[in-house]
Amino acid sequence: MVLLSAYSLKSHRKQGEAMSGDKSNNHRLAQTSWCVITGAPCSGKTAVIEKLAARGFNVKPEAARAYIDRRLARGETLAEIKADNLAFERHILMTKVEIEQQLPCDELIFMDRAVPDSIAYYRIEGLDAEEPLQYSRRFRYRSIFLLDRIAFQEDRVRSESDETAEQIESLLVESYKSLGYSIVRVPLMEISQRADHILRHAAKG
């Protein structure tokens, strides 16, 4: 089996990937070459994203983890950071919206979560998900990869329980499918094998 390089996969384009509308127009959907890597907390997304980056691919880390890390570094607790659920989730949503607005639609990019993930997180918090739903209709992603869960482990950024993680996974599937996406499941394997699995499917477009 020949493994794809960053260069060869970037060159493997399907027709019709050109942007179909202005980024600022909510009513026009822009086709992109972006691949979303999503999954429940503790599904191994970060490790896979880092593996893809090491192979030379353009990646975008998870906005929520980066934000929480910054505030923890300032001495705040996780409880303080998430004290206002709506303010927290909306900050993460708008950060992702801003990031995606700056990305070139025709460039292959692997993203650790994307705007539609916020639909699931709003819903798990009992919030009205209409705003993330509307923002999720600005761009069309190339592929959606959902990583199967590994044994649950807490860390200083992760506050969800194992039960909540399972619910989030179900909501993620529901959210992406409601937007018309087919989801590629990534089973439990070695990190390099998961990266290979993603690259094979990404090449098919």
N, C-alpha and C positions, 0 to 999 in steps of 0.2 A: 504494500500500500504506500502510495506517495503522499506525504503530508504536505498540506498547503502552507506556503510562506505568506507573510504579510503582503508582499508584492504581488504574488500570483492571485491571491484572493481579491485584492483591490482591483486587479485587472479583469476579474470575472464578473462582468456586469450583465444584468438582464436588461432588455430594452424596456423603455418606459420609466426609468428611474429618475428622469428629470423632474425638477420641481414643478408642480402643477398649479401653484398659486402663490400669492404674496404671503410672506411669513406673518405679517401683521393682520391679515384678514381671517377672522374666525370662521368665515363661511367657505373658505377654500382650503382644501386639504393638500399638503405638500408631501409628495412621495420622497422617501429618504432611503439611504443605504445603511441606516443605523440598526444594529442588532441589540435587543434588550435582553439582559440576563437578570432574571428575577427569581423569586422564591421566598419561602418563609424565612424568618430569622433562623439562623443556624442551618443554612442549606449549603454553605461553602462558596457563596458568590465572590467574596473578597479574594479568596485563594485562586479562583479561576480567573478573575479579572487580572490579578497580578501575574499569573502564568501567561496570559495573552499579551500583556504589556511586555513581559520578558522576551516574547517571541517577535516583538517589533510592531504589534498592532496598536492602533490608537484606541485608548480606553478612557472612560469617564467614571471616576469613583462615585460611590454612593453619597448623595448630598446630605442625608440625615446623619450618617456616621461622622462625616467631616465637621458638620455643624456642632454635634454633641461633643466631639473631641475638643474643639476650640473652647467651648464653654467649660468643660471639665478642667481644662488646663488653666482656666482663670479662677478655679477654686469652687465653682458651683457644683451642686449635687445633681444627680439625674432627676430626682424628685422636683427640684427647683426648676430645672430646664423644661420639664414636661408638666408643670403645675397648671398651666392654661392649655388644655388639649387643642382647642381651636387655633390659638395663636401659634402653637408649635407646628401643627400640621399645615397650617396655611403658609408659614415661613418656609417649610420644606417644599411645599408645592410651588411657591413663587420662585424659589431658588432654582428648581428644576426647569420651570418655564423659561427663566432668564438664560440658563445654560443652553437649553435647546434652541432658543432663538439665535444664538451666536454660532451654532454649528453649521458647517457646509452640508447641504442635503445630499450631495453626491459623493461624500467621503465615507468609507467604511469605518464605523466607530462602534465599539462594544461598550454598552452602557450598563453600569450597575444600578438597576432600577431606572424607570422613566416616569413621565408624568402620570400615566394611567395607574401606577402603583398607588398613587395617592387616593384613588377611588376606594381601594380596599382599606387603606389606613383610616380614611374618614369614616367609613362604615363600621369598622371594628371599634371606633371610639364613639359611635352613635351620632355622628355629625352628618349634616346634609351634604351629600357628595355631588351636588349639581355643579359647583365650580370646577373641581378637578375633572368632571365628566366633560364639561365644555372645553377646557384646555386640552383634553386628550384628543380632541377632534381637529387640532391644528396640523399635526404631522401624521404620516403613515410610516410605520416602522417596517424594516425589511423582514425581520424575523423576531419571534419571541421565544426565548429559551427559559424554561422553568426547571430549576434544579430541585431534585428530590431531597428531602430533609435527611440530615445526618443526626446522630445522637445529640440531643439538646444540651447545650452548655451555656451557662450564663457568663456574661462579661460585664465590664463597667459601663458599656454603651447599651447593651441589650437588657431590656426590662421585662420582656414578655415571658409568659410561662409556656410550657410545652403545649398545653391545651390551646392557648391563644395563638401560638405559632401555627397550629393545625388549622385554626379558623382563618387566619390570615392567608394561608396557602389556598384554601377554598375560595376566599373572596378575590384573590389575585386571578385565579382561573376564571371565575365568573366575570370579573371586570374586563379582562382582555377579550374573552369570548363575546361579551356584549358589544364590543367595538368591532367585531368581525374578524378577529385574528385566530389563526390556528396556532396552537401551542406545541412546541417541541419539548418533550420531557427529556431531562438529562439525568440518567440514573446514577446511583452511587457507584463510583469508580475512583481510581487514583486521579489526582488533580490533572495530570497530563493527559489522561484518557478522556476526562470530561472536556478538556480544551479541544482535543482532537475531534470529539463527537460534535461539538459546537461548530468547529471549522468545516467539517464535512457537510453539515446541513446548511451552513451559511453560504457555502459555495453553490448550493443548488438554488439559492435565492427564494 
